Amino acid sequence: MLLGLGPDGPFAGRRVAITGLGVVACCGIGTDAFWDGLLGPIPAGERRVEGFDATRYFGPKDVRRVDRFAQFAVASAQMALDDAGDLGSDPDRSGVVFATGVGGLETLQDQIQVYLEKGPRRVSPFLIPMMMGNAGAANISMRAGWRGPCETIATACAAGTHAVAAAARLVASGRCDVAIGGGSEAAMVGVGMTAFTNMTALSSDGTSRPFDIRRNGFVCAEGGAALVLEDLDHAHRRGAHVYGELLGAASTADAHHITAPAPGGTGAATCMELALADAQIRAADVGHINAHGTSTPLNDLAEAQAIEKVFGADAPPVTSIKGVTGHALGGAGAIEAVATTLSIHHGLIPPTAGYGEPDPDISLDVVHGAPRPWEAGPALSNSFGFGGHNGCLVIGPPPA
């Protein structure tokens, strides 16, 4: 699916600027702490968000009625809105597209336990509004007072990327002047972690090693991120700071297997090719790829093969921030879109933490050991999820 974001697309003239960023991650809350975390040492232990204070965003009564995944959604969106400044947008022309993989799993687990131990009369009347996947997007729109489209995407590990792309489409199409795109997840509860463990998806030693020969599974994480996207002319009129431009995006399906990627990364390769076509740029124009890079044997190999298919022997430098952040499932794509935008903003590519022993079957230029300076240009941010969902964003520097 092409989004028509390119200069010659069906929505020519509506360019999508990135004017606000917000992030809640295990390596830092807020963009400054997050960026420092990406460049710092590998976090020890589980990739939980420590020190998150939901009462900064919710009152004492409300905070008990919002699942942690939706708390992350609201927090990251509010950070992005604060960063963007006074948008001055029409509430009817302002939208939200937010993502999650599994929604309020913590609430569901807790209330099933209440049902089994204390009986049906003790089950919370807030169970459904707390666990439903659209709670993140709904809470964001209610707090902002935005009455435009308010939608939720749940395409597993590609959901955050798809949500950012869909929010950009609202702006590019002219339906909205401003939109928030992002995703959040808080699935690190007993039943979720046990399920991932039993399907042998998690790293056996708790270490994320994207593209490394020793990789043996992903490290589960929680968190969320949001981007404020607006019409570039609207941003210029209000004197906004522009981090970058969302040049293009694409979405495809492997149509292959519920968890395994298509052999050779064929669906991922097509997705990258379509995203480049949507952005009206060549593969040679891309200066950096923020990879999905989950640290699982099959997915990393398939993504590497897809990158090699699209870019050939001259593929640009590749990094996976999941060595630091772990894998936040439906929130990962949004977190990585923020990381890609910050890479452009700072002119640095974060290293791939955990990478130390190359895989002879992967011939990518994996940035590791230290951040790498680059002359910021168009960059790809990839996400590939269970179910064969593929999503790619093309993010460029601010227009001259």
N, C-alpha and C positions, 0 to 999 in steps of 0.2 A: 504494500500500500504506500503510494507516494502521498506526501502531505501538502504538496504545492507550495513549499516554503521558498523555493528557488526564485531568482529574479525573473525567470520566464515562465513560472508556473501559473496555474489558473488564478492565483490570488496575487499576481504581480503588483508591486507597489506597497504591499503590506509586509514590512520586514519586522522580524521578531527580535526585540532586544531583551537581554537579561539584565535586570536592574536591581534585583534583591536576592540574597542568598541566606539560607538558614539551615543549620544542621545540628543534630543530636547524635553523637556517635561515641563508641567506647574510647576513642582516642582523643576526644575533646568535644565540649559543648560550645557551640558558636564557631564561626568560621576561623577566627584567629587561633583558638585552641586546637581546632580540628586540623588546620594546616600544619601547625607545629607538631601535632601528633603523627601526621603522615611522614614527616621528615625525621622523627625521633626514633627511639628504640622500640622494639617489638613489645607490645603489652604482654604481661605475664598472666596466665590463667584464662578464665572465660572472658568472652567479649561482651560483657554487660556494661550498660551505661551507669557508671558510678557517680554519685553526687547530683543526680537529676532531682530537682525540686519542683514537683508539679503544682505546688501551691502558689508558685509565681504566676501561674496562668489560670488557676481555678480556685474558687472559694472552698472553705472547709467542707461544705455539704456537697458541692458539685464534684469535687475531686474524687469522692467515693463512688460516683456514678458514671465515671468515664474510665474505660479500660486503658491500660498502659500504652497500647499501640496508638490509640487516639490522643492520648496525652502527648506523645512524641509528635504526632501530626500537628496538633495545635501549637506546640512549642516551636517547632521548626518553621511553620508558616508565619507565626508572629515575629520571629527573628527576621525572616525574609522581608516582611512588610515594614518592620522598623528600619531595616537596611535600605529599602527602596525609598523611604521618605514619603512625603505627601503626594500620593498618586493623583488626587483630584479626579478620580474616575467616577463615572455614572454607575451606581450600584446595579442597575439593570444591564449594564454592559461590562460587568466584571464577573469572572467565573472561576470555578475551582475544579480541578481534576486531580484526585489523589488516589494512591494505590495501596494495596496490602495483599499479602499472599494468603493469610489465614485469618485475619481479623482478630477478634477478642478471644483468643484461645485461653488466656489465663482466667478470664471471667467464666468461660464455659466449663473449664476443668473445676474451678472452685464451686460452682453452683451444682454441678453433677454430684460432687462430694456432699454438699448440703442435702441434696435430694435423697441420696442413698443413706445418709446417717441420721437426718432429722425429719425427713418426710417432705411431701410436696408442698405443704402449707408454708414451709420456711424458705422456699426458693424465692430469690429476689424478683420483684416485679420489674427490676431494671436489667434483668438478664439479657433480653432481646436487644434493647437499644444499646447495651454495652458491648455485646459480642458481634453485632452486625458489622459487616465489612465497610459499609458506607458511613460509619460513625465518625471517622476521621474527617472526611470531606464535609459532612454535615456540620460538625462543630466548627470547622474553619469558616464556612460561609455564614453561619449564625453569628459568630463573633465579629466578623468583618462587616456584616450587614449586606453582603453581596447577593443579589437576586438573579444573577445570570445562571448559566448552566452549572450544576453541581453534581459531579459524577464520580464514580469509583471504578477502578480497573483492577482486576484480580487475575493476572496472567502469570502467577507464580513469580519466579525470580526475574522475569522481564517486566514486571508490572510497573516499577518505578520509572523505567525508561519510557514505557508506553504512555504513562500518565503525563510526563513532561511533553512528549510529542503531541498528545491530544490537546493539552492546554495551549501549546503553540499553535495548533490548528485553529483553535477558537479565535486567536488573535489574527493569524494570517488570513482567515476567511472573512474577517470583518465583523464576525458575530460579537466579539468582545474587544475592548481596547486594552484590557488588562486581565491576566489570568494567573492563578497559582497552580503550578504543577509539582508533584512530588510523591513521596511514598513513605510508609512507616511500617514497622513490624516489632512485635514483642512476643515471640513464640517460644522463648527459652523457659518453658515450664515442663514439669515432669513428663506429661504424656507426649508432648512434642519432641523433647530430647530423646525420650525412649524410642519413639517411632523412627527418628533419624538414625539412632544407633542400631536398631534392629534391621534396618535396611542397608546397613554398612556404608552409609553415605558420609559419616563423620570421620575426621582424622583419628586414627587409632592412638596417636600420641599427643593429640591436642595442638598440633602445629600446622599452620597454613603455609604451604610452600608452592605457590603458583608457578607452573611450568618447570619445576624442579623434578629431576628424576626420582627423588625420594617422596614425592607427593602421595598421599594416601587417603585423601578425603578433605572435606571442607570443615571449617571451624564456625559453628553457628554464632550469630551475633544478633543484637537488637539495635534499634535506632530509627532515625528518620531524617528526611531532608526536604527542603522546598525551594523552588525558584520562582521569583516574580518575573513574569514574561509580559512585555507590553509592546504595543505598536511603536516602532522606532521614532516616528514623527511625534507621537504623543510624548515619548521620553525626552526628545529634544526640546519640545515646547515647554516642558516643566523644568528643564535644566537638570535632568537626572544623571547620576553616574551610571555609565553603561559598562558592565563587566565584559560583555561579549554579545555575539549574535547567534541565534539558533538558525543555522543555514539550511538544514534539511534533516529528514528522519525517514525511517522505513520500518515496516513490520512484515514478517513472513512466518510461516509455519513449516516445521520439518515434515509433518504428517508421517511420522516414523514410529515413535515409541513414547510411552507416558513419562519415562524418566531419562532414557538414554538419548544422546544426540544422534542425528543422522550421520552415517559413516562419511568420513572426509569433510564434515562440516558444510555440506552442500547448502543447507537452508541458511546457515549463518553467512556464508559467502554471498548468496543472493541478496540477503538483507543489507549487507555492507555495500554491495554494488548499487542497489536501489537508493540507499541513503546518499551515496555520492552523486548519483544522477539527479536526485531531488535537489541537492545543494548546487547543482550545476558546476561541479568541480571534478578534476581528474584524481585518480589514485595518487599520482605523483605530487599533488598539492597538499596532501595530508602530512603533517609534521609529527604526529603523535597519535598513538592508540591507547586509550584507557580500556584495557581488556576486561572481559567478564572474569576470567582467570580464577576459578573457584578452588583450585588445588586438588581436584579429582582427576584420576588418570584419564578417563575417557573424554571429559569435557575440555580439559586443557589441550589435549591432543587435537580434538576436533576443531577447536577455535584456532589453534596454530595452523592447522591445515587450511582452514578457511582464509585466514589472513594471507598465507602464502599464495593461495589461489588468486586472491584479489590483487595483491601488491607485488607478487613475484619475489625475486631475490633482493629487491631494494625496499623491503617493507620498512616503515618508519619505526622509531623506538617504541617499545611496548612496555607498559607497566600494569600491574594489578595491585590495587591498594588493599585487596583482601588479605594480604600478608599481615597487615596492621589491623584493619577494621573487622576481619572475619566476614562472614556472609550474612547480611541482614535480609535475605530473602526478598520479599516484595518492596523493602526499602532500599535495597542495594543499588538499583539503577539510579535512583534520585541522589543518593549519597555520592555515587560516582560521577553523576553529572555536575554536582557541586565541585568535586575534586578536579574534574577536567576544566571547568571554568576558572578555578583558582590556579591551575597549572598555566593557563593562558595569562591570567592576571599577574602572576609572579615571574613568568618566564622560566619556570623550573618544572621538571618532571620528577615526581616522587619516586624513590626506589621501590622495587618489589621486595618487601621484607620476606625473609625465609628462603629466598632463592640463593643457592650457592653451588649446586651441582647440575650443570646443564643436562637436559635430556637429549641424547643423540638423535632422536626422532623429531626434535623441534629445533628449527634453525632461525628462531626469532632473535632480534636484538633486544633482549630483556634488560631494562634499566635496573641495576641493582648495586648495592654497596653504598651509594651516595646519590643525592639528587643530581640530575643532569640539566644544565642550562640549555635552553633552546630558543630559537627565534620564533616566538609564538605565531602560529598560523592555524589553519583548520585542524581540528582534532576529532577523532571518532571516540564515542563512548558506547561500548557494547554490552548487551545483556541477553542471556539465553536461558530460558526457564524450562522446568518440568512441563511436559505436555508438548514440547517442541516449539514453544513460543520464542521468537527472535525479535529483538528490537535494537536499533542503532540510531544514535543521534550524531549529527555533525555540528560541532560548535566552533565558531570562529572568533577572532579578536574583535574589539569594537570597531565599527566602521570609521574611516577617517572623517 
